[in-house]
Amino acid sequence: MLPAKIAFDLWLQRPRCVYQLLKKQYAGQKVQFWEIVGGCVVYLISGIVLWAGARTFGRTAVAISYVLHDISALIMLGGIFIHIYLSTIGGPVPFNR
């Protein structure tokens, strides 16, 4: 929610304002954004555990990190393929932009 001062700013009410354009994003793009953000966080944390090794975090944490690292990479890779599909032929009105 925007603060009251920003919500009623006349500049933000113009149709070509970035704020107005971002409100028009459909739900698939928002889900994909959070999928990439979540995947990046898991990828980063598991990568740090793998980088530091078993002496710092223990064998169990490293074994779990291998699995999480691989799964998050595959999820983000799938998100990239979905993004390419939706931006070319699968999105709403793909060639009328």
C-alpha positions in Angstrom: 0.0 0.0 0.0 1.3 3.4 -0.9 1.5 6.3 1.6 -1.4 8.8 1.3 0.9 11.5 -0.1 2.1 9.3 -3.0 -1.3 7.6 -3.6 -2.9 10.9 -4.6 0.0 12.5 -6.5 -1.3 13.7 -9.8 2.0 12.7 -11.6 1.4 9.1 -10.6 -2.1 9.1 -12.0 -0.9 9.7 -15.6 -1.5 6.7 -17.8 2.1 6.3 -19.0 3.6 6.6 -15.5 5.6 3.6 -14.4 3.4 3.0 -11.4 0.3 2.7 -13.6 2.1 0.4 -16.0 3.2 -1.9 -13.1 -0.3 -2.2 -11.8 -1.3 -3.8 -15.1 1.1 -6.8 -14.8 -0.9 -10.0 -14.8 -0.7 -12.6 -12.0 1.6 -15.0 -13.9 4.4 -12.4 -14.0 4.0 -11.8 -10.2 4.2 -15.5 -9.5 7.2 -15.9 -11.7 8.9 -12.9 -10.0 8.5 -14.5 -6.6 9.6 -17.8 -7.9 12.9 -16.3 -9.1 13.4 -14.3 -5.9 12.8 -17.3 -3.7 15.0 -19.5 -5.9 17.8 -17.0 -5.8 17.7 -16.8 -2.0 17.8 -20.6 -1.6 20.5 -20.8 -4.3 22.6 -18.2 -2.5 22.2 -19.7 1.0 22.8 -23.3 -0.1 25.8 -22.1 -2.2 27.4 -20.4 0.9 26.9 -23.7 2.8 28.5 -25.6 0.0 31.3 -23.1 -0.3 32.2 -23.1 3.4 32.1 -26.9 3.5 31.4 -29.7 6.1 33.9 -28.4 8.6 31.9 -25.2 9.1 28.3 -26.5 8.8 28.5 -30.3 9.1 28.0 -33.1 6.7 24.2 -33.1 7.1 23.9 -29.4 6.2 26.1 -29.9 3.2 24.2 -32.9 2.0 20.9 -31.0 2.3 22.4 -28.0 0.6 23.4 -30.1 -2.4 19.8 -31.1 -2.9 18.3 -27.7 -2.3 20.9 -26.1 -4.6 20.1 -28.5 -7.5 16.3 -28.1 -7.0 16.4 -24.3 -6.8 18.6 -24.2 -10.0 16.1 -26.4 -11.8 13.1 -24.3 -10.7 14.8 -21.1 -11.8 15.8 -22.7 -15.1 12.2 -23.8 -15.6 11.2 -20.2 -14.8 13.5 -18.9 -17.5 12.0 -21.2 -20.1 8.4 -20.2 -19.1 9.5 -16.6 -19.3 10.8 -17.0 -22.8 7.6 -18.9 -23.8 5.3 -16.3 -22.4 7.2 -13.4 -23.9 7.1 -14.9 -27.4 4.1 -17.0 -28.4 2.4 -18.0 -25.2 1.5 -14.7 -23.6 -1.7 -12.7 -24.0 -1.5 -10.8 -27.3 2.1 -11.8 -28.1 2.5 -9.9 -31.4 0.4 -6.8 -30.9 2.8 -4.9 -28.6 
